Amino acid sequence: MVMTYVDGFVLVIKKGQMEAYKKMASAAGKVWKKHGALKYIEAVGEDMNPNMGGMKAPTFPKMIKPKKGEKVVFSFITYKSRKHRDQVNAKVMKDPFMANSNYKDMPMPFDMKKMAYGGFDSFVSL
């Protein structure tokens, strides 16, 4: 069984900015894949208050408190290892996409204050 390294993100897309975020994420995903990421996934919240069979657990909206009309997005990028992630990200940061003047002063379509990010070693992969 091959274990992978995962960069995970939870963020809030500003009201009316979903299409701008999709465009930006699609372009970014191509850059990460070009430089070796195994998988690049962006998913928008659909069932944000699931029935967990009576189990009490905080939901994403409860934790990050989106405003009315904002969307919760869960994203992840997979790599062979943390070393591989670091190599891919170093290449991504040098890619011309990251220095594109069209994006230089563009406001982000998501709320940076409500974004969480971390790197994770997988321990179960089925």
N, C-alpha and C positions, 0 to 999 in steps of 0.2 A: 504494500500500500504506500503510495507516494503522498507525503505530507507537503503542504504548501504554506507559504507565508502570505498573510492577507493584510492589506491596508484597508481599514473601514472608516466610513464617514457617515454622519447623520447631519443633515442641514435643513434649513427652512428657506424655501423659495419665496421671494417677495410676491405679493399679490400682483397678478398680471404679467409676471416675468417668466412663466414656465417655458414659453417658446424660445425666449432668449437663452435660458439655461440649457434647454435641450440642444440648441445649436452649438453653444459653447462646449457642453459635455461631449457631444458627438465628435467635435474636432479634437478635443483633448484626448478622448479615448483612442482615436486613430494614432495620435502621437505616442501614447503609452504602449500600444500594441506594436507599433513600428520599432520601438526600442526594446521589445522583449517581454512586456507584461503578458502573462498567460491568459488572463481574462479581465475585462473591464465591464462592470455592470452599474447601471444607474436605474433605480426603481423608485417610483412615486408611491406614497402611502395611499392605500385603497381601503383597508380595514384597520382603522387606527384605534378602535376600541373592541378588540376581539373578545369573544367569550372563552375564557381560559378554564372552563369547568369548575369555577368557584375559587381557583387559585388567585390569590391577590398579588398582583405585580404591577408596577407603574407602566403606563403606556408611553410611547414616544411623545404624544402631545402633552401629557402631564409633565414630562421631564423638560421639554424644550419650549413649551408654551407658545405655539404659533398664534398669530393674530388671525382674525376672521379673513378668509380668502387666501391665506398663505398655505403652501403645500409642504409636507414633510417628505424628504428624499433620503433614502438609504443607498449608499454606494459602496462598492468594494472593487479592489484591484488585487488579482492574485499573481504570485511570483513563485519561483522554485524554492527560495530561501530569503532570509533577510539580506544576506550578501547580494543575492540577485536583485532584490528590491533596490538596494542602495546603488548598484550598478545601473539599473534601468533609470532610476530617478536622476542620477548624474547626467546621463545622456539626454533625458527629457529636458533638464534645465538648460542644456546647451543647444537645444533644438530651436531653429528660427521661429517656430510657432510661439515660443515663450517670450520672444522679443518683438513680436508683431506690433507695430505702431498702432494698428487698428484697435488693439485691446489696451493700450497703455493707460489712457485716461477714462476708459469705459467703466461705469459703475457696475459692481458685481450684481448679478440678478438674485443673489442669495444674501442672507443676513449673516455676516462673518461672526457676529457676537453669539449666534445660536448654532454654530457649527462645532461638532466634536469629531476628532480624528485620532486614530491610533494604529499601531502595527501589532499584528497578532500571529503567534505561532499556532498552526492548526494541530490538534491532537486527535481529532476524529475526522475522517474523510471517507465517506461511503460512496 
